Amino acid sequence: MPPSTAQRAELRRRRSLGREGEAFVASELGRRGFRILERNLRSRGGELDLIALREGILWFVEVKTRISAPPEVSIRQQRCITRMAYHYLAAHPLEFEEASFVVAWVHGRPGAFEVEFIENAFDAAF
């Protein structure tokens, strides 16, 4: 059964909120001195929201825009993000000292967002 008009409207609202959250995080990372290497990198294996680099520290950032509830990154998502990170590094050899999988929790309302960065949100060996 196809989605109802209300379901389609809710999906559009969520996607828009997600895009606004990602733009906010990219801007905040830039303000903190990070260079954004990639945004919304997609392949058959999944998606990486942001890849950022600052002073030898490479961040693979999963952006979670939530009005109130804290974010969760499932084991399946963690595996997908890790696999995407490996593929990215194989195709784009970079010099870095440390890598971190980071969850950026964007909360609040559009125009008044706040972000909390959860560094080393999960592990993978490089």
N, CA, C and O atoms as a GROMACS GRO file, in nm:
protein
  504
    1MET      N    1   0.084  -0.118   0.000
    1MET     CA    2   0.000   0.000   0.000
    1MET      C    3   0.089   0.124   0.000
    1MET      O    4   0.177   0.136   0.085
    2PRO      N    5   0.068   0.216  -0.093
    2PRO     CA    6   0.153   0.336  -0.100
    2PRO      C    7   0.130   0.427   0.021
    2PRO      O    8   0.025   0.423   0.084
    3PRO      N    9   0.231   0.508   0.053
    3PRO     CA   10   0.217   0.598   0.168
    3PRO      C   11   0.106   0.700   0.145
    3PRO      O   12   0.079   0.742   0.032
    4SER      N   13   0.045   0.739   0.254
    4SER     CA   14  -0.061   0.839   0.248
    4SER      C   15   0.000   0.978   0.226
    4SER      O   16   0.122   0.994   0.236
    5THR      N   17  -0.083   1.074   0.199
    5THR     CA   18  -0.037   1.212   0.182
    5THR      C   19   0.030   1.261   0.310
    5THR      O   20   0.132   1.329   0.305
    6ALA      N   21  -0.028   1.227   0.424
    6ALA     CA   22   0.030   1.269   0.552
    6ALA      C   23   0.166   1.203   0.574
    6ALA      O   24   0.258   1.267   0.625
    7GLN      N   25   0.178   1.077   0.538
    7GLN     CA   26   0.307   1.008   0.554
    7GLN      C   27   0.413   1.068   0.463
    7GLN      O   28   0.528   1.084   0.504
    8ARG      N   29   0.376   1.102   0.340
    8ARG     CA   30   0.472   1.165   0.248
    8ARG      C   31   0.514   1.302   0.300
    8ARG      O   32   0.632   1.338   0.291
    9ALA      N   33   0.420   1.377   0.355
    9ALA     CA   34   0.452   1.510   0.410
    9ALA      C   35   0.548   1.496   0.529
    9ALA      O   36   0.641   1.575   0.542
   10GLU      N   37   0.526   1.396   0.614
   10GLU     CA   38   0.614   1.374   0.729
   10GLU      C   39   0.754   1.333   0.682
   10GLU      O   40   0.853   1.379   0.739
   11LEU      N   41   0.762   1.250   0.582
   11LEU     CA   42   0.892   1.210   0.526
   11LEU      C   43   0.966   1.330   0.470
   11LEU      O   44   1.086   1.345   0.492
   12ARG      N   45   0.897   1.418   0.397
   12ARG     CA   46   0.959   1.540   0.344
   12ARG      C   47   1.009   1.630   0.458
   12ARG      O   48   1.118   1.687   0.449
   13ARG      N   49   0.929   1.642   0.563
   13ARG     CA   50   0.966   1.726   0.677
   13ARG      C   51   1.092   1.670   0.743
   13ARG      O   52   1.183   1.745   0.777
   14ARG      N   53   1.098   1.538   0.762
   14ARG     CA   54   1.215   1.476   0.825
   14ARG      C   55   1.340   1.493   0.739
   14ARG      O   56   1.447   1.523   0.791
   15ARG      N   57   1.326   1.473   0.609
   15ARG     CA   58   1.442   1.490   0.520
   15ARG      C   59   1.493   1.634   0.524
   15ARG      O   60   1.613   1.658   0.527
   16SER      N   61   1.400   1.729   0.523
   16SER     CA   62   1.438   1.869   0.528
   16SER      C   63   1.510   1.900   0.660
   16SER      O   64   1.611   1.970   0.660
   17LEU      N   65   1.457   1.849   0.769
   17LEU     CA   66   1.520   1.868   0.900
   17LEU      C   67   1.660   1.808   0.901
   17LEU      O   68   1.753   1.867   0.954
   18GLY      N   69   1.673   1.689   0.843
   18GLY     CA   70   1.804   1.624   0.835
   18GLY      C   71   1.904   1.704   0.754
   18GLY      O   72   2.019   1.718   0.794
   19ARG      N   73   1.860   1.758   0.640
   19ARG     CA   74   1.951   1.841   0.558
   19ARG      C   75   1.992   1.966   0.633
   19ARG      O   76   2.109   2.006   0.627
   20GLU      N   77   1.898   2.029   0.703
   20GLU     CA   78   1.932   2.148   0.781
   20GLU      C   79   2.032   2.114   0.891
   20GLU      O   80   2.125   2.191   0.917
   21GLY      N   81   2.012   2.000   0.956
   21GLY     CA   82   2.104   1.957   1.061
   21GLY      C   83   2.243   1.932   1.007
   21GLY      O   84   2.342   1.973   1.068
   22GLU      N   85   2.253   1.866   0.893
   22GLU     CA   86   2.384   1.839   0.832
   22GLU      C   87   2.454   1.969   0.793
   22GLU      O   88   2.574   1.983   0.814
   23ALA      N   89   2.380   2.063   0.737
   23ALA     CA   90   2.439   2.192   0.700
   23ALA      C   91   2.489   2.266   0.824
   23ALA      O   92   2.595   2.328   0.822
   24PHE      N   93   2.412   2.258   0.932
   24PHE     CA   94   2.452   2.322   1.057
   24PHE      C   95   2.582   2.261   1.110
   24PHE      O   96   2.672   2.333   1.152
   25VAL      N   97   2.591   2.127   1.108
   25VAL     CA   98   2.711   2.058   1.158
   25VAL      C   99   2.832   2.093   1.070
   25VAL      O  100   2.940   2.119   1.123
   26ALA      N  101   2.815   2.094   0.939
   26ALA     CA  102   2.926   2.131   0.849
   26ALA      C  103   2.975   2.272   0.880
   26ALA      O  104   3.095   2.297   0.884
   27SER      N  105   2.882   2.363   0.902
   27SER     CA  106   2.918   2.500   0.935
   27SER      C  107   2.992   2.507   1.069
   27SER      O  108   3.091   2.579   1.083
   28GLU      N  109   2.943   2.433   1.166
   28GLU     CA  110   3.005   2.432   1.299
   28GLU      C  111   3.146   2.372   1.293
   28GLU      O  112   3.238   2.422   1.358
   29LEU      N  113   3.163   2.265   1.216
   29LEU     CA  114   3.296   2.206   1.202
   29LEU      C  115   3.391   2.306   1.136
   29LEU      O  116   3.506   2.319   1.178
   30GLY      N  117   3.345   2.376   1.033
   30GLY     CA  118   3.427   2.478   0.969
   30GLY      C  119   3.467   2.586   1.067
   30GLY      O  120   3.581   2.632   1.067
   31ARG      N  121   3.373   2.627   1.150
   31ARG     CA  122   3.401   2.728   1.252
   31ARG      C  123   3.506   2.679   1.351
   31ARG      O  124   3.583   2.758   1.406
   32ARG      N  125   3.511   2.549   1.374
   32ARG     CA  126   3.607   2.490   1.468
   32ARG      C  127   3.739   2.453   1.401
   32ARG      O  128   3.825   2.390   1.463
   33GLY      N  129   3.755   2.491   1.275
   33GLY     CA  130   3.883   2.471   1.208
   33GLY      C  131   3.895   2.343   1.128
   33GLY      O  132   4.004   2.313   1.078
   34PHE      N  133   3.789   2.267   1.114
   34PHE     CA  134   3.792   2.147   1.033
   34PHE      C  135   3.775   2.182   0.885
   34PHE      O  136   3.706   2.279   0.851
   35ARG      N  137   3.837   2.104   0.801
   35ARG     CA  138   3.817   2.115   0.657
   35ARG      C  139   3.723   2.001   0.619
   35ARG      O  140   3.751   1.885   0.646
   36ILE      N  141   3.613   2.035   0.556
   36ILE     CA  142   3.517   1.934   0.514
   36ILE      C  143   3.569   1.871   0.385
   36ILE      O  144   3.586   1.940   0.284
   37LEU      N  145   3.595   1.741   0.390
   37LEU     CA  146   3.646   1.670   0.273
   37LEU      C  147   3.532   1.615   0.187
   37LEU      O  148   3.542   1.614   0.064
   38GLU      N  149   3.426   1.570   0.250
   38GLU     CA  150   3.311   1.513   0.177
   38GLU      C  151   3.183   1.541   0.254
   38GLU      O  152   3.182   1.550   0.377
   39ARG      N  153   3.075   1.555   0.177
   39ARG     CA  154   2.940   1.566   0.234
   39ARG      C  155   2.852   1.468   0.160
   39ARG      O  156   2.855   1.460   0.037
   40ASN      N  157   2.773   1.393   0.235
   40ASN     CA  158   2.676   1.300   0.178
   40ASN      C  159   2.739   1.209   0.073
   40ASN      O  160   2.690   1.199  -0.039
   41LEU      N  161   2.845   1.144   0.111
   41LEU     CA  162   2.912   1.050   0.022
   41LEU      C  163   2.830   0.922   0.018
   41LEU      O  164   2.812   0.856   0.121
   42ARG      N  165   2.780   0.887  -0.100
   42ARG     CA  166   2.692   0.771  -0.113
   42ARG      C  167   2.752   0.668  -0.208
   42ARG      O  168   2.822   0.700  -0.304
   43SER      N  169   2.721   0.543  -0.176
   43SER     CA  170   2.753   0.433  -0.267
   43SER      C  171   2.650   0.324  -0.240
   43SER      O  172   2.560   0.340  -0.157
   44ARG      N  173   2.665   0.214  -0.310
   44ARG     CA  174   2.572   0.102  -0.286
   44ARG      C  175   2.580   0.054  -0.142
   44ARG      O  176   2.484  -0.001  -0.089
   45GLY      N  177   2.695   0.075  -0.081
   45GLY     CA  178   2.716   0.027   0.056
   45GLY      C  179   2.657   0.114   0.164
   45GLY      O  180   2.649   0.072   0.279
   46GLY      N  181   2.616   0.234   0.128
   46GLY     CA  182   2.559   0.323   0.229
   46GLY      C  183   2.596   0.467   0.207
   46GLY      O  184   2.618   0.511   0.094
   47GLU      N  185   2.603   0.541   0.316
   47GLU     CA  186   2.629   0.684   0.309
   47GLU      C  187   2.714   0.728   0.428
   47GLU      O  188   2.699   0.678   0.540
   48LEU      N  189   2.804   0.821   0.401
   48LEU     CA  190   2.877   0.892   0.506
   48LEU      C  191   2.828   1.036   0.501
   48LEU      O  192   2.835   1.102   0.397
   49ASP      N  193   2.779   1.086   0.614
   49ASP     CA  194   2.724   1.221   0.615
   49ASP      C  195   2.832   1.326   0.592
   49ASP      O  196   2.820   1.410   0.504
   50LEU      N  197   2.939   1.320   0.673
   50LEU     CA  198   3.048   1.417   0.661
   50LEU      C  199   3.181   1.349   0.690
   50LEU      O  200   3.190   1.260   0.774
   51ILE      N  201   3.283   1.392   0.619
   51ILE     CA  202   3.421   1.355   0.649
   51ILE      C  203   3.496   1.485   0.666
   51ILE      O  204   3.494   1.571   0.578
   52ALA      N  205   3.562   1.501   0.780
   52ALA     CA  206   3.629   1.627   0.810
   52ALA      C  207   3.768   1.600   0.866
   52ALA      O  208   3.792   1.496   0.928
   53LEU      N  209   3.859   1.694   0.843
   53LEU     CA  210   3.998   1.679   0.885
   53LEU      C  211   4.046   1.808   0.949
   53LEU      O  212   4.022   1.918   0.899
   54ARG      N  213   4.115   1.791   1.063
   54ARG     CA  214   4.179   1.906   1.130
   54ARG      C  215   4.302   1.857   1.203
   54ARG      O  216   4.295   1.767   1.286
   55GLU      N  217   4.415   1.917   1.170
   55GLU     CA  218   4.541   1.890   1.240
   55GLU      C  219   4.567   1.742   1.260
   55GLU      O  220   4.599   1.698   1.371
   56GLY      N  221   4.552   1.664   1.153
   56GLY     CA  222   4.583   1.522   1.159
   56GLY      C  223   4.474   1.435   1.219
   56GLY      O  224   4.492   1.314   1.232
   57ILE      N  225   4.362   1.494   1.254
   57ILE     CA  226   4.250   1.419   1.310
   57ILE      C  227   4.140   1.410   1.204
   57ILE      O  228   4.088   1.511   1.158
   58LEU      N  229   4.106   1.287   1.168
   58LEU     CA  230   4.006   1.260   1.065
   58LEU      C  231   3.878   1.215   1.133
   58LEU      O  232   3.878   1.119   1.211
   59TRP      N  233   3.769   1.285   1.102
   59TRP     CA  234   3.639   1.250   1.160
   59TRP      C  235   3.547   1.198   1.051
   59TRP      O  236   3.532   1.260   0.946
   60PHE      N  237   3.487   1.082   1.077
   60PHE     CA  238   3.376   1.031   0.997
   60PHE      C  239   3.252   1.061   1.080
   60PHE      O  240   3.231   1.001   1.186
   61VAL      N  241   3.170   1.152   1.032
   61VAL     CA  242   3.061   1.207   1.113
   61VAL      C  243   2.926   1.157   1.066
   61VAL      O  244   2.889   1.172   0.950
   62GLU      N  245   2.853   1.097   1.158
   62GLU     CA  246   2.714   1.059   1.136
   62GLU      C  247   2.629   1.164   1.206
   62GLU      O  248   2.636   1.180   1.328
   63VAL      N  249   2.548   1.236   1.128
   63VAL     CA  250   2.466   1.343   1.182
   63VAL      C  251   2.328   1.287   1.216
   63VAL      O  252   2.263   1.224   1.133
   64LYS      N  253   2.286   1.311   1.338
   64LYS     CA  254   2.154   1.270   1.384
   64LYS      C  255   2.081   1.395   1.432
   64LYS      O  256   2.116   1.454   1.534
   65THR      N  257   1.980   1.434   1.357
   65THR     CA  258   1.902   1.552   1.394
   65THR      C  259   1.775   1.503   1.463
   65THR      O  260   1.690   1.439   1.401
   66ARG      N  261   1.764   1.534   1.589
   66ARG     CA  262   1.650   1.492   1.670
   66ARG      C  263   1.602   1.612   1.750
   66ARG      O  264   1.682   1.686   1.807
   67ILE      N  265   1.473   1.630   1.753
   67ILE     CA  266   1.419   1.742   1.829
   67ILE      C  267   1.445   1.723   1.978
   67ILE      O  268   1.477   1.819   2.048
   68SER      N  269   1.431   1.600   2.028
   68SER     CA  270   1.450   1.582   2.172
   68SER      C  271   1.531   1.458   2.207
   68SER      O  272   1.628   1.468   2.282
   69ALA      N  273   1.494   1.342   2.157
   69ALA     CA  274   1.556   1.217   2.202
   69ALA      C  275   1.701   1.206   2.157
   69ALA      O  276   1.734   1.244   2.045
   70PRO      N  277   1.789   1.154   2.245
   70PRO     CA  278   1.929   1.134   2.206
   70PRO      C  279   1.940   1.035   2.089
   70PRO      O  280   1.853   0.951   2.069
   71PRO      N  281   2.048   1.046   2.013
   71PRO     CA  282   2.062   0.962   1.894
   71PRO      C  283   2.104   0.820   1.926
   71PRO      O  284   2.165   0.793   2.030
   72GLU      N  285   2.071   0.731   1.836
   72GLU     CA  286   2.118   0.594   1.843
   72GLU      C  287   2.175   0.558   1.707
   72GLU      O  288   2.119   0.594   1.604
   73VAL      N  289   2.288   0.488   1.709
   73VAL     CA  290   2.347   0.436   1.586
   73VAL      C  291   2.351   0.285   1.602
   73VAL      O  292   2.426   0.232   1.685
   74SER      N  293   2.271   0.217   1.524
   74SER     CA  294   2.259   0.072   1.537
   74SER      C  295   2.390   0.004   1.495
   74SER      O  296   2.474   0.064   1.429
   75ILE      N  297   2.403  -0.122   1.535
   75ILE     CA  298   2.519  -0.201   1.495
   75ILE      C  299   2.526  -0.207   1.342
   75ILE      O  300   2.635  -0.197   1.285
   76ARG      N  301   2.414  -0.223   1.278
   76ARG     CA  302   2.409  -0.227   1.131
   76ARG      C  303   2.462  -0.096   1.072
   76ARG      O  304   2.542  -0.098   0.978
   77GLN      N  305   2.419   0.017   1.127
   77GLN     CA  306   2.469   0.147   1.080
   77GLN      C  307   2.619   0.160   1.104
   77GLN      O  308   2.692   0.211   1.020
   78GLN      N  309   2.664   0.115   1.220
   78GLN     CA  310   2.806   0.122   1.252
   78GLN      C  311   2.888   0.044   1.150
   78GLN      O  312   2.992   0.091   1.103
   79ARG      N  313   2.842  -0.076   1.116
   79ARG     CA  314   2.913  -0.157   1.017
   79ARG      C  315   2.915  -0.088   0.881
   79ARG      O  316   3.017  -0.087   0.813
   80CYS      N  317   2.802  -0.031   0.843
   80CYS     CA  318   2.793   0.039   0.715
   80CYS      C  319   2.888   0.158   0.711
   80CYS      O  320   2.960   0.178   0.613
   81ILE      N  321   2.888   0.237   0.817
   81ILE     CA  322   2.975   0.356   0.824
   81ILE      C  323   3.122   0.313   0.821
   81ILE      O  324   3.203   0.375   0.752
   82THR      N  325   3.154   0.209   0.895
   82THR     CA  326   3.292   0.158   0.897
   82THR      C  327   3.334   0.111   0.759
   82THR      O  328   3.444   0.144   0.712
   83ARG      N  329   3.248   0.036   0.694
   83ARG     CA  330   3.279  -0.014   0.558
   83ARG      C  331   3.298   0.103   0.461
   83ARG      O  332   3.390   0.103   0.381
   84MET      N  333   3.211   0.202   0.469
   84MET     CA  334   3.224   0.320   0.383
   84MET      C  335   3.356   0.394   0.411
   84MET      O  336   3.421   0.442   0.318
   85ALA      N  337   3.394   0.403   0.537
   85ALA     CA  338   3.519   0.470   0.573
   85ALA      C  339   3.639   0.397   0.512
   85ALA      O  340   3.730   0.460   0.458
   86TYR      N  341   3.638   0.265   0.520
   86TYR     CA  342   3.747   0.185   0.460
   86TYR      C  343   3.754   0.208   0.309
   86TYR      O  344   3.862   0.227   0.254
   87HIS      N  345   3.639   0.206   0.243
   87HIS     CA  346   3.636   0.229   0.098
   87HIS      C  347   3.685   0.369   0.063
   87HIS      O  348   3.757   0.388  -0.034
   88TYR      N  349   3.645   0.467   0.143
   88TYR     CA  350   3.689   0.604   0.118
   88TYR      C  351   3.840   0.614   0.129
   88TYR      O  352   3.906   0.673   0.043
   89LEU      N  353   3.896   0.556   0.236
   89LEU     CA  354   4.041   0.565   0.257
   89LEU      C  355   4.118   0.487   0.151
   89LEU      O  356   4.230   0.526   0.115
   90ALA      N  357   4.061   0.379   0.100
   90ALA     CA  358   4.128   0.304  -0.007
   90ALA      C  359   4.135   0.387  -0.135
   90ALA      O  360   4.233   0.380  -0.209
   91ALA      N  361   4.032   0.466  -0.160
   91ALA     CA  362   4.026   0.547  -0.282
   91ALA      C  363   4.093   0.684  -0.265
   91ALA      O  364   4.132   0.746  -0.364
   92HIS      N  365   4.106   0.731  -0.141
   92HIS     CA  366   4.162   0.863  -0.112
   92HIS      C  367   4.266   0.852  -0.001
   92HIS      O  368   4.237   0.886   0.114
   93PRO      N  369   4.385   0.805  -0.032
   93PRO     CA  370   4.486   0.792   0.073
   93PRO      C  371   4.514   0.928   0.137
   93PRO      O  372   4.550   1.024   0.068
   94LEU      N  373   4.498   0.935   0.265
   94LEU     CA  374   4.520   1.059   0.341
   94LEU      C  375   4.623   1.034   0.449
   94LEU      O  376   4.637   0.922   0.499
   95GLU      N  377   4.693   1.138   0.484
   95GLU     CA  378   4.781   1.130   0.600
   95GLU      C  379   4.704   1.186   0.719
   95GLU      O  380   4.660   1.300   0.719
   96PHE      N  381   4.691   1.102   0.819
   96PHE     CA  382   4.626   1.145   0.941
   96PHE      C  383   4.685   1.067   1.057
   96PHE      O  384   4.736   0.956   1.040
   97GLU      N  385   4.677   1.125   1.175
   97GLU     CA  386   4.734   1.062   1.294
   97GLU      C  387   4.630   0.982   1.370
   97GLU      O  388   4.661   0.883   1.435
   98GLU      N  389   4.508   1.026   1.360
   98GLU     CA  390   4.401   0.967   1.440
   98GLU      C  391   4.271   0.977   1.362
   98GLU      O  392   4.247   1.076   1.293
   99ALA      N  393   4.188   0.875   1.372
   99ALA     CA  394   4.056   0.877   1.310
   99ALA      C  395   3.952   0.848   1.416
   99ALA      O  396   3.977   0.774   1.512
  100SER      N  397   3.836   0.908   1.399
  100SER     CA  398   3.731   0.890   1.496
  100SER      C  399   3.596   0.882   1.425
  100SER      O  400   3.569   0.957   1.331
  101PHE      N  401   3.513   0.790   1.472
  101PHE     CA  402   3.375   0.786   1.428
  101PHE      C  403   3.297   0.872   1.526
  101PHE      O  404   3.294   0.845   1.646
  102VAL      N  405   3.236   0.976   1.473
  102VAL     CA  406   3.173   1.078   1.556
  102VAL      C  407   3.024   1.082   1.524
  102VAL      O  408   2.984   1.079   1.408
  103VAL      N  409   2.945   1.090   1.628
  103VAL     CA  410   2.802   1.116   1.610
  103VAL      C  411   2.779   1.261   1.649
  103VAL      O  412   2.813   1.304   1.759
  104ALA      N  413   2.720   1.336   1.557
  104ALA     CA  414   2.685   1.475   1.583
  104ALA      C  415   2.535   1.477   1.612
  104ALA      O  416   2.453   1.457   1.522
  105TRP      N  417   2.501   1.502   1.737
  105TRP     CA  418   2.361   1.508   1.777
  105TRP      C  419   2.315   1.653   1.767
  105TRP      O  420   2.353   1.739   1.847
  106VAL      N  421   2.232   1.677   1.668
  106VAL     CA  422   2.175   1.811   1.648
  106VAL      C  423   2.038   1.810   1.713
  106VAL      O  424   1.954   1.725   1.683
  107HIS      N  425   2.016   1.904   1.803
  107HIS     CA  426   1.886   1.911   1.869
  107HIS      C  427   1.842   2.056   1.880
  107HIS      O  428   1.920   2.148   1.855
  108GLY      N  429   1.720   2.074   1.917
  108GLY     CA  430   1.661   2.207   1.921
  108GLY      C  431   1.569   2.224   1.802
  108GLY      O  432   1.517   2.126   1.748
  109ARG      N  433   1.550   2.344   1.762
  109ARG     CA  434   1.462   2.376   1.650
  109ARG      C  435   1.543   2.443   1.539
  109ARG      O  436   1.644   2.509   1.567
  110PRO      N  437   1.500   2.427   1.412
  110PRO     CA  438   1.570   2.498   1.304
  110PRO      C  439   1.582   2.646   1.335
  110PRO      O  440   1.485   2.710   1.379
  111GLY      N  441   1.699   2.700   1.313
  111GLY     CA  442   1.726   2.839   1.346
  111GLY      C  443   1.781   2.856   1.486
  111GLY      O  444   1.838   2.960   1.519
  112ALA      N  445   1.763   2.754   1.569
  112ALA     CA  446   1.815   2.757   1.707
  112ALA      C  447   1.875   2.621   1.741
  112ALA      O  448   1.861   2.573   1.854
  113PHE      N  449   1.941   2.560   1.645
  113PHE     CA  450   2.002   2.429   1.668
  113PHE      C  451   2.119   2.440   1.764
  113PHE      O  452   2.184   2.544   1.775
  114GLU      N  453   2.144   2.330   1.832
  114GLU     CA  454   2.265   2.309   1.910
  114GLU      C  455   2.321   2.174   1.867
  114GLU      O  456   2.246   2.088   1.820
  115VAL      N  457   2.451   2.155   1.883
  115VAL     CA  458   2.511   2.027   1.845
  115VAL      C  459   2.601   1.978   1.956
  115VAL      O  460   2.673   2.056   2.018
  116GLU      N  461   2.596   1.848   1.979
  116GLU     CA  462   2.689   1.781   2.069
  116GLU      C  463   2.763   1.678   1.986
  116GLU      O  464   2.702   1.596   1.917
  117PHE      N  465   2.896   1.682   1.994
  117PHE     CA  466   2.979   1.586   1.921
  117PHE      C  467   3.018   1.473   2.015
  117PHE      O  468   3.080   1.496   2.119
  118ILE      N  469   2.982   1.351   1.978
  118ILE     CA  470   3.017   1.233   2.056
  118ILE      C  471   3.132   1.166   1.981
  118ILE      O  472   3.112   1.089   1.888
  119GLU      N  473   3.254   1.197   2.026
  119GLU     CA  474   3.373   1.143   1.960
  119GLU      C  475   3.393   0.997   1.999
  119GLU      O  476   3.352   0.954   2.106
  120ASN      N  477   3.457   0.923   1.907
  120ASN     CA  478   3.481   0.780   1.929
  120ASN      C  479   3.353   0.709   1.972
  120ASN      O  480   3.352   0.631   2.067
  121ALA      N  481   3.246   0.738   1.899
  121ALA     CA  482   3.114   0.683   1.932
  121ALA      C  483   3.112   0.531   1.919
  121ALA      O  484   3.035   0.462   1.986
  122PHE      N  485   3.196   0.480   1.831
  122PHE     CA  486   3.216   0.335   1.819
  122PHE      C  487   3.353   0.312   1.761
  122PHE      O  488   3.416   0.404   1.710
  123ASP      N  489   3.399   0.188   1.770
  123ASP     CA  490   3.537   0.155   1.733
  123ASP      C  491   3.548   0.083   1.599
  123ASP      O  492   3.458   0.009   1.557
  124ALA      N  493   3.660   0.107   1.535
  124ALA     CA  494   3.705   0.031   1.418
  124ALA      C  495   3.855   0.057   1.406
  124ALA      O  496   3.901   0.169   1.429
  125ALA      N  497   3.928  -0.042   1.372
  125ALA     CA  498   4.073  -0.028   1.360
  125ALA      C  499   4.110   0.012   1.218
  125ALA      O  500   4.058  -0.043   1.121
  126PHE      N  501   4.201   0.109   1.206
  126PHE     CA  502   4.252   0.151   1.075
  126PHE      C  503   4.396   0.110   1.062
  126PHE      O  504   4.459   0.135   0.960
   0.00000   0.00000   0.00000
